[in-house]
Amino acid sequence: MRYYLHQIQTDEIVRDPEGSDCAALLNAEAEAVDAAREMMASAVRTGRDISHWAIEITDADGRVLKRVAFASTLRRG
């Protein structure tokens, strides 16, 4: 199935125009977690905090299937 991972930023939504083919929602969620962690790591290197952002996973009809908050992808010690 094709899933779309849209970035929910502070003042805008960055839509995923292509989407990703994943076997299941769980796989799309894992992709979203990886993307969020990569974006946060890049932001930290430039001194920015984007932990309040999120990724919404939608289907082709635009239905939100899952919301992955960036902060939720951090492992707490």
C-alpha positions, 0 to 999 in steps of 0.5 A: 500500500502507498503511504504519504508522510507529511511533515507537520512543522510549526507554521506549515505542512510539507506534503509528501507528493510521492509517498512510499510503498510499504507492506503495512502501516507499521512499516510506514511508521518505522520509516516516519520514526527514522525520518524524524530522527534524521531531521532532528539530528540535522536540526540539533547540529545547527542549534534548532529544536524541532522536537515539536514537529510531527509526521502524519501518515496518510493513505492515498485518500488523505485519511490520517492513519497515524501521527508520529510526534518527533519528541516521541521518537527519542529514547529516554534514558 
